Amino acid sequence: MVRADILHGTTPDSPLHPTKNTPHQPLAWYRVHKNEASKTNKVFCTTRGSSTDLGDESLRRLLVNSVYWGFGMDVSARADVQLVGDFQSSDYSFNGFRKGVKPDDLALPGLAR
């Protein structure tokens, strides 16, 4: 389990929250669960993953490595987690989405569909 500090604000330089860090809150965790059919399932969960979070290379690496783990692949190699294309996250806000965006507007140049 990865634990994290809760800040008293929404910027990286915000001070720690005065009351919500005892105990530290989980940021990411995994479980291996046996279901009713006696099959084993691997489960990964995180409290991160907003569009602004994905700008962080460490989080992208955590997500990629968790997929490798889930599929039983070797996670020791450093996968390329660089952003592809022009990634522009949107901030948290009401009605902050871009209106009229179609899937083709988000297609990367040169990739076949």
Phi and psi in degrees as GROMACS dihedral restraints (atoms count N, CA, C in turn):
[ dihedral_restraints ]
;  ai    aj    ak    al  type     phi  dphi    fc
    3     4     5     6     1  -105.2    20    10
    4     5     6     7     1   128.9    20    10
    6     7     8     9     1  -110.5    20    10
    7     8     9    10     1   158.6    20    10
    9    10    11    12     1  -141.0    20    10
   10    11    12    13     1   158.8    20    10
   12    13    14    15     1   -83.4    20    10
   13    14    15    16     1   144.5    20    10
   15    16    17    18     1   -95.8    20    10
   16    17    18    19     1   128.3    20    10
   18    19    20    21     1   -93.8    20    10
   19    20    21    22     1   157.5    20    10
   21    22    23    24     1   -96.3    20    10
   22    23    24    25     1    62.7    20    10
   24    25    26    27     1   155.0    20    10
   25    26    27    28     1  -178.0    20    10
   27    28    29    30     1  -115.5    20    10
   28    29    30    31     1    13.9    20    10
   30    31    32    33     1  -115.3    20    10
   31    32    33    34     1   152.8    20    10
   33    34    35    36     1   -58.3    20    10
   34    35    36    37     1   -24.6    20    10
   36    37    38    39     1   -92.5    20    10
   37    38    39    40     1     7.9    20    10
   39    40    41    42     1   -65.9    20    10
   40    41    42    43     1   147.1    20    10
   42    43    44    45     1   -70.6    20    10
   43    44    45    46     1   162.0    20    10
   45    46    47    48     1   -62.6    20    10
   46    47    48    49     1   145.6    20    10
   48    49    50    51     1   -65.6    20    10
   49    50    51    52     1   136.5    20    10
   51    52    53    54     1   -69.2    20    10
   52    53    54    55     1   -21.7    20    10
   54    55    56    57     1  -127.8    20    10
   55    56    57    58     1   -11.1    20    10
   57    58    59    60     1  -100.9    20    10
   58    59    60    61     1    16.9    20    10
   60    61    62    63     1  -112.1    20    10
   61    62    63    64     1    15.5    20    10
   63    64    65    66     1  -126.5    20    10
   64    65    66    67     1   102.2    20    10
   66    67    68    69     1   -80.4    20    10
   67    68    69    70     1   167.9    20    10
   69    70    71    72     1   -61.1    20    10
   70    71    72    73     1   148.3    20    10
   72    73    74    75     1   -89.4    20    10
   73    74    75    76     1   147.4    20    10
   75    76    77    78     1   -68.5    20    10
   76    77    78    79     1   138.8    20    10
   78    79    80    81     1  -106.2    20    10
   79    80    81    82     1   -39.7    20    10
   81    82    83    84     1  -151.4    20    10
   82    83    84    85     1   145.6    20    10
   84    85    86    87     1  -156.4    20    10
   85    86    87    88     1   164.3    20    10
   87    88    89    90     1  -137.0    20    10
   88    89    90    91     1   159.4    20    10
   90    91    92    93     1  -142.8    20    10
   91    92    93    94     1   149.4    20    10
   93    94    95    96     1  -111.8    20    10
   94    95    96    97     1   119.7    20    10
   96    97    98    99     1  -122.4    20    10
   97    98    99   100     1   132.9    20    10
   99   100   101   102     1   -95.3    20    10
  100   101   102   103     1   121.5    20    10
  102   103   104   105     1   -84.7    20    10
  103   104   105   106     1  -177.9    20    10
  105   106   107   108     1   -64.7    20    10
  106   107   108   109     1   -23.5    20    10
  108   109   110   111     1   -88.1    20    10
  109   110   111   112     1    10.6    20    10
  111   112   113   114     1    64.0    20    10
  112   113   114   115     1    21.5    20    10
  114   115   116   117     1   -94.0    20    10
  115   116   117   118     1   147.8    20    10
  117   118   119   120     1   -93.7    20    10
  118   119   120   121     1   129.5    20    10
  120   121   122   123     1  -115.4    20    10
  121   122   123   124     1   138.9    20    10
  123   124   125   126     1  -100.8    20    10
  124   125   126   127     1   131.1    20    10
  126   127   128   129     1  -126.7    20    10
  127   128   129   130     1   130.1    20    10
  129   130   131   132     1  -122.1    20    10
  130   131   132   133     1   139.8    20    10
  132   133   134   135     1  -140.8    20    10
  133   134   135   136     1   147.1    20    10
  135   136   137   138     1  -144.6    20    10
  136   137   138   139     1   152.3    20    10
  138   139   140   141     1   -90.3    20    10
  139   140   141   142     1     1.4    20    10
  141   142   143   144     1  -104.4    20    10
  142   143   144   145     1   169.3    20    10
  144   145   146   147     1   135.8    20    10
  145   146   147   148     1    12.0    20    10
  147   148   149   150     1   -72.5    20    10
  148   149   150   151     1   169.1    20    10
  150   151   152   153     1   -60.6    20    10
  151   152   153   154     1   -36.9    20    10
  153   154   155   156     1   -71.9    20    10
  154   155   156   157     1   -30.9    20    10
  156   157   158   159     1   -64.3    20    10
  157   158   159   160     1   -33.4    20    10
  159   160   161   162     1   -70.5    20    10
  160   161   162   163     1    -8.1    20    10
  162   163   164   165     1   -72.7    20    10
  163   164   165   166     1   -14.1    20    10
  165   166   167   168     1   -88.5    20    10
  166   167   168   169     1   118.6    20    10
  168   169   170   171     1   -59.8    20    10
  169   170   171   172     1   -36.5    20    10
  171   172   173   174     1   -63.8    20    10
  172   173   174   175     1   -40.0    20    10
  174   175   176   177     1   -68.0    20    10
  175   176   177   178     1   -42.6    20    10
  177   178   179   180     1   -59.4    20    10
  178   179   180   181     1   -39.7    20    10
  180   181   182   183     1   -65.2    20    10
  181   182   183   184     1   -41.6    20    10
  183   184   185   186     1   -59.2    20    10
  184   185   186   187     1   -44.0    20    10
  186   187   188   189     1   -66.8    20    10
  187   188   189   190     1   -45.4    20    10
  189   190   191   192     1   -62.8    20    10
  190   191   192   193     1   -45.7    20    10
  192   193   194   195     1   -63.5    20    10
  193   194   195   196     1   -34.0    20    10
  195   196   197   198     1   -68.3    20    10
  196   197   198   199     1   -34.3    20    10
  198   199   200   201     1   -67.4    20    10
  199   200   201   202     1   -44.1    20    10
  201   202   203   204     1   -56.7    20    10
  202   203   204   205     1   -47.2    20    10
  204   205   206   207     1   -59.3    20    10
  205   206   207   208     1   -45.9    20    10
  207   208   209   210     1   -60.3    20    10
  208   209   210   211     1   -34.6    20    10
  210   211   212   213     1   -90.8    20    10
  211   212   213   214     1     3.8    20    10
  213   214   215   216     1    73.3    20    10
  214   215   216   217     1    24.4    20    10
  216   217   218   219     1   -92.2    20    10
  217   218   219   220     1   161.2    20    10
  219   220   221   222     1   -68.7    20    10
  220   221   222   223     1   122.2    20    10
  222   223   224   225     1  -101.8    20    10
  223   224   225   226     1     5.8    20    10
  225   226   227   228     1   -75.6    20    10
  226   227   228   229     1   -27.6    20    10
  228   229   230   231     1   -75.6    20    10
  229   230   231   232     1   143.7    20    10
  231   232   233   234     1   -83.2    20    10
  232   233   234   235     1   105.7    20    10
  234   235   236   237     1   -72.5    20    10
  235   236   237   238     1   154.3    20    10
  237   238   239   240     1   -77.9    20    10
  238   239   240   241     1   113.8    20    10
  240   241   242   243     1  -114.1    20    10
  241   242   243   244     1    21.3    20    10
  243   244   245   246     1   -65.8    20    10
  244   245   246   247     1   150.9    20    10
  246   247   248   249     1   -67.0    20    10
  247   248   249   250     1   143.8    20    10
  249   250   251   252     1  -107.1    20    10
  250   251   252   253     1   127.0    20    10
  252   253   254   255     1    79.0    20    10
  253   254   255   256     1  -164.8    20    10
  255   256   257   258     1   -95.2    20    10
  256   257   258   259     1    91.7    20    10
  258   259   260   261     1   -85.1    20    10
  259   260   261   262     1   121.7    20    10
  261   262   263   264     1  -128.3    20    10
  262   263   264   265     1   106.1    20    10
  264   265   266   267     1   -73.7    20    10
  265   266   267   268     1   158.6    20    10
  267   268   269   270     1  -110.0    20    10
  268   269   270   271     1   141.1    20    10
  270   271   272   273     1   -75.1    20    10
  271   272   273   274     1   164.0    20    10
  273   274   275   276     1   -68.5    20    10
  274   275   276   277     1   126.6    20    10
  276   277   278   279     1  -173.9    20    10
  277   278   279   280     1   157.2    20    10
  279   280   281   282     1   -77.9    20    10
  280   281   282   283     1   135.0    20    10
  282   283   284   285     1    57.3    20    10
  283   284   285   286     1    32.3    20    10
  285   286   287   288     1   -89.9    20    10
  286   287   288   289     1    -0.3    20    10
  288   289   290   291     1   -73.8    20    10
  289   290   291   292     1   160.4    20    10
  291   292   293   294     1   -87.8    20    10
  292   293   294   295     1   120.5    20    10
  294   295   296   297     1   -77.5    20    10
  295   296   297   298     1   142.4    20    10
  297   298   299   300     1    82.8    20    10
  298   299   300   301     1     8.1    20    10
  300   301   302   303     1   -74.9    20    10
  301   302   303   304     1   131.2    20    10
  303   304   305   306     1  -111.4    20    10
  304   305   306   307     1   156.3    20    10
  306   307   308   309     1   -53.4    20    10
  307   308   309   310     1   -39.5    20    10
  309   310   311   312     1   -63.3    20    10
  310   311   312   313     1   -26.2    20    10
  312   313   314   315     1   -66.6    20    10
  313   314   315   316     1   -21.8    20    10
  315   316   317   318     1  -101.2    20    10
  316   317   318   319     1    -1.5    20    10
  318   319   320   321     1   -65.4    20    10
  319   320   321   322     1   139.2    20    10
  321   322   323   324     1   -79.6    20    10
  322   323   324   325     1   137.6    20    10
  324   325   326   327     1   -61.6    20    10
  325   326   327   328     1   138.6    20    10
  327   328   329   330     1    84.6    20    10
  328   329   330   331     1    -2.4    20    10
  330   331   332   333     1   -99.8    20    10
  331   332   333   334     1   129.0    20    10
  333   334   335   336     1   -73.2    20    10
  334   335   336   337     1   147.2    20    10
